[in-house]
Amino acid sequence: MLASLEYSADLARATAASYQRVKSVIPAIEWPLHAPYVAAINDLKKRRNAVVLAHNYQTPEIFHCVADISGDSLALARRAAETDAEVIVLAGVHFMAETAKLLNPDKIVLIPDERAGCSLAESITAEDVRQLRQKHPGVPVVTYVNTSAEVKAESDICCTSGNAVEIVESLGVDKVIFLPDEYLANYVAQQTEVEIIAWQGRCEVHERFTAQELEEYRQNYAQLTIIAHPECSPDVLRVADFVGSTAQMQNYVQTKRPTRVLMVTECSMSDNVAADISDVEFIRPCNLCPHMKRITLANIYQALETLEPRVEIDPAVAKPARIAVERMLSFGG
């Protein structure tokens, strides 16, 4: 068991390459706490024929040291559909694990902490979608991937922040129901002529950012580039120099190489991008997602050891939900 493992000179050497990836964002004094888990997880993955999928909001020791597949929700969905592994561990939140299970119904999908939820997913139910359809008959439902399988099952197609506009316009209609993020819906509405019927869900991380605080950062830091996620409020997006999904934000920093950048999204995203980029200064208004932070090296190890908790989806829900997700995957992002 992991409890019998201790940090040692041998373990330090065995995990040296992993620490090199994260030494700019994890202090050396903390590495002895992470290294035993990193070594044990990477060993267990081989024995279990398992992969770890890690969202961009996971902490660097997870994202860079034990993840086999990393990225935003769209990237994780794509790669989940392609993996040959028998076991998938989703280092993210519950709706992401459900999406992985939808695309891999015959594989074991694990969520290390079942409490890792999402304020957006919890803001709407399948019954809410059915009532919206009754109120707006014939109007297609585009559902953000940050939703439960039950909500996806009531939808025509899913989307992510990266491909939402493309998917809305692809439907060739004058009006769509767009769920559940109010701010993302507003952003999409600004990019298209299609009328958007929105729901009033919000991300508890992104809604905390304000335009005033960002303006203060800009006053205090010369040559500051502000890039924001479209789950932020319209006032915040108006202040930003660039708006995009987490993958698009990462690509912006990697290609544009701004002198200083403030990423208006979950705080660990900055750490994960900064670990690979030494010539950009990251200014961090650190808002953390409490649900993402429920996933730890310790419970990833425990999940691999016990093959629990497993994600299961009612087949009657899974079939239509899978169709909505697969339609999304046919688009770019």
C-alpha positions as CSV (number, residue, x, y, z in Angstrom):
1,M,0.0,0.0,0.0
2,L,1.1,3.6,-0.5
3,A,1.3,4.2,3.2
4,S,4.4,2.0,3.3
5,L,6.2,4.2,0.7
6,E,8.5,6.9,1.9
7,Y,10.3,9.6,0.1
8,S,13.9,8.5,-0.4
9,A,16.9,9.2,-2.6
10,D,15.8,6.4,-4.9
11,L,12.3,7.8,-5.2
12,A,13.7,11.3,-5.8
13,R,15.8,10.0,-8.7
14,A,12.8,8.0,-10.1
15,T,10.6,11.1,-10.1
16,A,13.2,13.6,-11.1
17,A,11.9,14.0,-14.6
18,S,8.4,14.7,-13.3
19,Y,9.7,17.3,-10.9
20,Q,11.6,19.1,-13.7
21,R,8.2,19.6,-15.5
22,V,6.8,21.5,-12.5
23,K,9.7,22.9,-10.5
24,S,8.8,26.5,-11.6
25,V,5.3,26.2,-10.0
26,I,5.8,23.6,-7.2
27,P,8.4,24.5,-4.4
28,A,11.1,21.9,-3.8
29,I,10.0,21.6,-0.2
30,E,6.6,20.3,-1.4
31,W,7.9,17.6,-3.8
32,P,8.5,14.9,-1.2
33,L,4.8,15.1,-0.4
34,H,3.8,14.5,-4.1
35,A,6.6,12.2,-5.3
36,P,5.4,8.9,-3.6
37,Y,1.9,9.4,-5.1
38,V,3.3,10.2,-8.5
39,A,5.4,7.1,-8.6
40,A,2.7,4.8,-7.2
41,I,0.0,6.2,-9.6
42,N,2.2,5.8,-12.7
43,D,3.0,2.2,-11.6
44,L,-0.7,1.4,-11.0
45,K,-1.7,2.8,-14.4
46,K,0.6,0.2,-16.1
47,R,-0.8,-2.6,-14.0
48,R,-4.4,-1.6,-14.5
49,N,-4.1,-0.7,-18.2
50,A,-5.4,2.7,-17.1
51,V,-5.1,6.3,-18.3
52,V,-5.7,9.5,-16.3
53,L,-7.5,12.3,-18.1
54,A,-6.9,15.7,-16.4
55,H,-8.7,18.9,-17.1
56,N,-6.7,22.2,-17.4
57,Y,-8.0,23.2,-13.9
58,Q,-6.2,20.4,-12.1
59,T,-3.2,21.2,-10.0
60,P,0.3,20.9,-11.7
61,E,1.3,17.7,-9.9
62,I,-1.7,16.0,-11.4
63,F,-1.8,17.8,-14.8
64,H,1.9,17.4,-15.6
65,C,3.0,14.4,-13.5
66,V,0.3,11.6,-13.7
67,A,-2.0,12.7,-16.6
68,D,-1.8,10.8,-19.8
69,I,-4.3,13.0,-21.6
70,S,-4.9,16.7,-20.6
71,G,-6.8,19.6,-21.9
72,D,-10.2,21.3,-21.9
73,S,-13.5,19.5,-21.8
74,L,-13.6,19.1,-25.6
75,A,-10.1,17.7,-25.8
76,L,-10.9,15.3,-23.0
77,A,-14.0,14.1,-24.7
78,R,-12.2,13.5,-28.0
79,R,-9.4,11.6,-26.4
80,A,-11.7,9.6,-24.2
81,A,-13.4,8.3,-27.3
82,E,-10.0,7.2,-28.8
83,T,-8.3,5.5,-25.8
84,D,-7.6,1.8,-25.8
85,A,-7.2,1.7,-22.1
86,E,-9.4,-0.6,-20.0
87,V,-9.7,1.9,-17.2
88,I,-10.2,5.7,-17.4
89,V,-9.7,7.9,-14.4
90,L,-11.2,11.4,-14.8
91,A,-9.3,14.0,-12.9
92,G,-11.9,16.7,-13.3
93,V,-15.6,17.0,-12.3
94,H,-18.5,14.6,-12.5
95,F,-20.0,15.7,-15.8
96,M,-16.6,15.1,-17.5
97,A,-16.5,11.6,-16.1
98,E,-20.1,11.0,-17.4
99,T,-19.0,12.2,-20.8
100,A,-16.1,9.8,-20.8
101,K,-18.5,7.0,-19.8
102,L,-21.0,7.9,-22.5
103,L,-18.2,7.5,-25.1
104,N,-16.8,4.3,-23.5
105,P,-19.8,2.4,-22.2
106,D,-17.9,-0.9,-21.9
107,K,-14.9,0.5,-20.0
108,I,-14.4,1.3,-16.3
109,V,-14.6,5.0,-15.7
110,L,-13.6,6.3,-12.3
111,I,-14.2,9.7,-10.6
112,P,-11.8,9.9,-7.6
113,D,-14.3,12.0,-5.6
114,E,-18.0,11.8,-6.4
115,R,-18.6,15.2,-4.7
116,A,-16.6,16.9,-7.6
117,G,-19.6,18.6,-9.1
118,C,-20.2,21.8,-11.1
119,S,-22.4,24.8,-10.4
120,L,-23.4,24.9,-14.1
121,A,-24.4,21.3,-14.2
122,E,-26.4,21.7,-11.0
123,S,-28.2,24.8,-12.3
124,I,-30.5,22.9,-14.7
125,T,-32.4,19.6,-14.7
126,A,-33.8,17.4,-17.5
127,E,-37.3,18.6,-16.5
128,D,-36.2,22.2,-17.0
129,V,-35.2,21.3,-20.5
130,R,-38.5,19.5,-21.2
131,Q,-40.4,22.6,-20.0
132,L,-38.3,24.9,-22.2
133,R,-39.2,22.7,-25.2
134,Q,-42.8,23.0,-24.4
135,K,-42.5,26.7,-24.1
136,H,-40.6,27.0,-27.4
137,P,-41.8,24.2,-29.6
138,G,-39.6,23.2,-32.5
139,V,-36.6,25.3,-31.3
140,P,-33.4,23.1,-31.1
141,V,-31.6,22.8,-27.8
142,V,-27.9,23.4,-27.7
143,T,-26.4,22.2,-24.4
144,Y,-23.1,23.2,-23.0
145,V,-21.0,20.1,-22.2
146,N,-21.0,21.3,-18.5
147,T,-24.2,19.5,-17.8
148,S,-25.4,16.1,-16.5
149,A,-26.0,13.2,-18.8
150,E,-29.8,13.5,-18.1
151,V,-29.7,17.1,-19.5
152,K,-27.6,16.0,-22.5
153,A,-30.2,13.3,-23.2
154,E,-32.9,16.0,-23.6
155,S,-30.7,18.0,-26.0
156,D,-30.2,18.0,-29.7
157,I,-26.5,18.7,-29.6
158,C,-23.8,19.6,-27.1
159,C,-21.1,22.2,-27.4
160,T,-18.1,23.6,-25.6
161,S,-17.0,27.2,-25.3
162,G,-14.6,26.6,-28.1
163,N,-17.2,25.5,-30.7
164,A,-20.4,27.0,-29.4
165,V,-20.8,29.6,-32.1
166,E,-20.0,27.2,-34.9
167,I,-22.5,24.7,-33.6
168,V,-25.3,27.3,-33.2
169,E,-24.8,28.6,-36.7
170,S,-24.6,25.1,-38.2
171,L,-28.2,24.3,-37.3
172,G,-29.5,26.7,-39.9
173,V,-32.3,28.1,-37.7
174,D,-33.3,31.6,-36.6
175,K,-33.5,30.7,-32.9
176,V,-31.9,28.2,-30.5
177,I,-32.3,27.3,-26.8
178,F,-28.8,27.6,-25.3
179,L,-28.1,26.0,-21.9
180,P,-27.2,26.5,-19.1
181,D,-24.5,29.2,-18.9
182,E,-26.1,32.7,-19.0
183,Y,-22.8,34.4,-19.7
184,L,-21.6,32.0,-22.4
185,A,-25.1,32.4,-24.0
186,N,-24.6,36.2,-24.0
187,Y,-21.2,35.8,-25.6
188,V,-22.5,33.5,-28.3
189,A,-25.4,35.9,-29.0
190,Q,-22.8,38.7,-29.7
191,Q,-21.1,36.5,-32.3
192,T,-24.1,35.4,-34.3
193,E,-27.4,36.6,-35.8
194,V,-29.2,33.6,-34.4
195,E,-31.6,34.5,-31.5
196,I,-30.4,32.9,-28.3
197,I,-32.9,31.8,-25.6
198,A,-30.7,31.5,-22.5
199,W,-30.9,29.9,-19.1
200,Q,-29.6,31.6,-15.9
201,G,-26.9,29.3,-14.9
202,R,-23.4,30.6,-14.0
203,C,-20.0,29.2,-13.2
204,E,-19.2,30.0,-9.5
205,V,-15.5,30.5,-10.4
206,H,-15.9,32.8,-13.4
207,E,-18.7,34.9,-12.1
208,R,-16.5,36.1,-9.2
209,F,-14.3,38.1,-11.6
210,T,-15.2,41.8,-12.0
211,A,-14.2,44.4,-14.6
212,Q,-13.1,46.7,-11.8
213,E,-10.5,44.3,-10.4
214,L,-9.2,43.7,-13.9
215,E,-8.9,47.4,-14.6
216,E,-6.9,47.7,-11.3
217,Y,-4.5,45.0,-12.4
218,R,-4.0,46.8,-15.7
219,Q,-3.2,50.0,-13.9
220,N,-0.7,48.2,-11.6
221,Y,1.1,46.1,-14.3
222,A,2.6,47.6,-17.4
223,Q,2.2,45.7,-20.7
224,L,-0.5,43.4,-19.2
225,T,-2.5,41.3,-21.6
226,I,-5.9,40.1,-20.2
227,I,-7.4,37.0,-21.7
228,A,-10.7,35.7,-20.4
229,H,-13.0,32.7,-20.6
230,P,-16.5,33.4,-22.1
231,E,-18.1,32.1,-18.9
232,C,-17.2,35.5,-17.4
233,S,-19.7,38.4,-17.3
234,P,-20.1,40.7,-20.3
235,D,-18.3,43.5,-18.4
236,V,-15.3,41.3,-17.8
237,L,-15.2,40.3,-21.5
238,R,-15.3,43.9,-22.6
239,V,-12.1,44.6,-20.5
240,A,-10.3,41.6,-21.9
241,D,-7.9,41.7,-24.8
242,F,-8.8,38.2,-25.9
243,V,-11.7,35.8,-25.2
244,G,-11.6,32.1,-25.7
245,S,-11.9,28.6,-24.3
246,T,-9.2,27.2,-22.0
247,A,-7.5,25.6,-25.0
248,Q,-7.7,28.8,-27.0
249,M,-6.3,30.8,-24.1
250,Q,-3.4,28.4,-23.8
251,N,-2.7,28.6,-27.5
252,Y,-2.8,32.4,-27.3
253,V,-0.1,32.5,-24.6
254,Q,2.0,29.9,-26.4
255,T,1.9,31.7,-29.8
256,K,1.7,35.4,-28.8
257,R,4.1,35.2,-25.9
258,P,2.8,38.4,-24.1
259,T,5.2,40.1,-21.7
260,R,2.7,39.7,-18.9
261,V,-0.6,37.9,-19.0
262,L,-3.6,37.6,-16.7
263,M,-5.7,34.5,-17.4
264,V,-9.3,35.2,-16.3
265,T,-10.2,31.6,-15.4
266,E,-9.5,29.0,-12.7
267,C,-6.2,29.6,-11.1
268,S,-4.5,26.3,-11.7
269,M,-4.8,26.9,-15.5
270,S,-2.1,29.6,-15.1
271,D,0.2,27.3,-13.2
272,N,-0.2,24.6,-15.8
273,V,0.6,26.9,-18.7
274,A,3.4,28.6,-16.8
275,A,5.1,25.3,-16.1
276,D,5.9,25.1,-19.9
277,I,6.6,28.8,-20.6
278,S,9.4,30.6,-18.9
279,D,9.4,33.9,-20.8
280,V,5.9,35.1,-19.9
281,E,5.1,36.6,-16.5
282,F,1.7,35.3,-15.2
283,I,-0.4,37.6,-13.0
284,R,-2.8,35.5,-11.0
285,P,-6.1,36.7,-9.6
286,C,-6.5,33.3,-8.0
287,N,-10.1,32.0,-8.0
288,L,-10.1,28.3,-7.4
289,C,-12.8,25.8,-8.3
290,P,-13.7,23.9,-5.1
291,H,-15.0,21.0,-7.1
292,M,-11.8,20.6,-9.2
293,K,-9.8,20.8,-6.0
294,R,-11.6,17.7,-4.6
295,I,-9.4,15.6,-7.0
296,T,-6.0,14.9,-5.4
297,L,-3.1,12.6,-6.0
298,A,-4.2,10.6,-3.0
299,N,-7.7,9.9,-4.2
300,I,-6.5,9.2,-7.8
301,Y,-4.3,6.5,-6.3
302,Q,-7.1,5.2,-4.2
303,A,-9.4,5.0,-7.2
304,L,-6.8,3.0,-9.2
305,E,-6.2,0.7,-6.2
306,T,-9.9,-0.1,-5.6
307,L,-11.4,0.7,-9.1
308,E,-14.0,2.8,-7.3
309,P,-16.0,5.0,-7.4
310,R,-17.3,4.0,-10.8
311,V,-19.4,6.1,-13.1
312,E,-22.6,4.4,-14.3
313,I,-25.3,5.9,-16.5
314,D,-28.8,4.5,-17.1
315,P,-28.8,3.1,-20.6
316,A,-32.1,4.9,-21.4
317,V,-30.3,8.2,-20.6
318,A,-27.0,7.2,-22.1
319,K,-28.3,6.5,-25.6
320,P,-29.7,10.0,-26.4
321,A,-27.0,11.7,-24.4
322,R,-24.3,9.9,-26.4
323,I,-25.9,11.1,-29.7
324,A,-25.8,14.7,-28.5
325,V,-22.1,14.4,-27.5
326,E,-21.1,12.6,-30.7
327,R,-22.8,15.3,-32.8
328,M,-20.6,17.8,-30.9
329,L,-17.5,15.8,-31.6
330,S,-18.1,16.0,-35.4
331,F,-17.2,19.7,-35.1
332,G,-13.9,21.5,-34.5
333,G,-13.3,23.5,-31.4
